[in-house]
Amino acid sequence: MFGAPGYMELIVLGVIGLLLFGKRLPEVARSLGKGIVEFKKGMSGIEDEVRSATSTRVEPSIPRPAPATAAVEPAAPKFEPPTVPPA
């Protein structure tokens, strides 16, 4: 039922485009082509980003040094409950 436009529809669209745009038709077609090229560049950039984000590359594990065993004083003060009952 709905498919690609036939020859007659393309001719009608061409005549309408010629009537609407006239002498500016080459300029309109050029800007439309540039827009399509930019759209394709953007889509390929997005596809590259998705492809790189979904690729699972396993990095070799690098041994990390063990933490120092010396006692480190905490930076925040230690909580001490009040010794005097509330008034």
LINSUL-V116402 format. One record per residue. OMEGA is omega in whole degrees, 0 to 359 (999 if undefined). NEAR is the number of other C-alpha atoms within 8 Angstrom. D_CENTER is the distance of its C-alpha to the mean C-alpha in whole Angstrom. Layout:
omega=OMEGA near=NEAR d_center=D_CENTER
omega=OMEGA near=NEAR d_center=D_CENTER
This chain:
omega=178 near=2 d_center=36
omega=180 near=3 d_center=33
omega=178 near=4 d_center=32
omega=180 near=4 d_center=32
omega=179 near=7 d_center=34
omega=182 near=6 d_center=37
omega=183 near=6 d_center=39
omega=179 near=7 d_center=40
omega=179 near=8 d_center=37
omega=178 near=9 d_center=36
omega=179 near=8 d_center=39
omega=178 near=8 d_center=39
omega=178 near=8 d_center=35
omega=179 near=8 d_center=36
omega=179 near=8 d_center=39
omega=178 near=8 d_center=38
omega=179 near=10 d_center=35
omega=179 near=9 d_center=38
omega=182 near=7 d_center=40
omega=189 near=6 d_center=37
omega=176 near=9 d_center=36
omega=183 near=8 d_center=39
omega=180 near=5 d_center=39
omega=184 near=7 d_center=35
omega=177 near=10 d_center=34
omega=179 near=7 d_center=33
omega=179 near=7 d_center=31
omega=180 near=9 d_center=29
omega=180 near=8 d_center=29
omega=181 near=8 d_center=27
omega=176 near=8 d_center=25
omega=178 near=8 d_center=24
omega=178 near=8 d_center=23
omega=178 near=8 d_center=21
omega=179 near=8 d_center=19
omega=179 near=8 d_center=19
omega=179 near=8 d_center=18
omega=178 near=8 d_center=15
omega=179 near=8 d_center=14
omega=177 near=8 d_center=14
omega=179 near=8 d_center=13
omega=179 near=8 d_center=9
omega=179 near=8 d_center=9
omega=176 near=8 d_center=11
omega=178 near=8 d_center=8
omega=179 near=8 d_center=6
omega=178 near=8 d_center=9
omega=179 near=8 d_center=10
omega=180 near=8 d_center=7
omega=180 near=8 d_center=8
omega=181 near=8 d_center=11
omega=180 near=7 d_center=12
omega=183 near=7 d_center=11
omega=179 near=6 d_center=13
omega=181 near=6 d_center=16
omega=179 near=5 d_center=18
omega=182 near=4 d_center=20
omega=178 near=4 d_center=23
omega=176 near=4 d_center=24
omega=183 near=4 d_center=28
omega=180 near=4 d_center=30
omega=180 near=4 d_center=31
omega=181 near=4 d_center=34
omega=180 near=4 d_center=34
omega=180 near=4 d_center=37
omega=179 near=4 d_center=39
omega=180 near=4 d_center=39
omega=182 near=4 d_center=42
omega=179 near=4 d_center=45
omega=180 near=4 d_center=46
omega=179 near=4 d_center=46
omega=179 near=4 d_center=44
omega=180 near=4 d_center=45
omega=183 near=5 d_center=42
omega=181 near=4 d_center=41
omega=179 near=4 d_center=41
omega=180 near=5 d_center=45
omega=180 near=4 d_center=46
omega=175 near=4 d_center=47
omega=181 near=4 d_center=51
omega=180 near=4 d_center=52
omega=180 near=5 d_center=55
omega=181 near=4 d_center=58
omega=178 near=4 d_center=60
omega=180 near=5 d_center=60
omega=183 near=3 d_center=58
omega=999 near=2 d_center=61
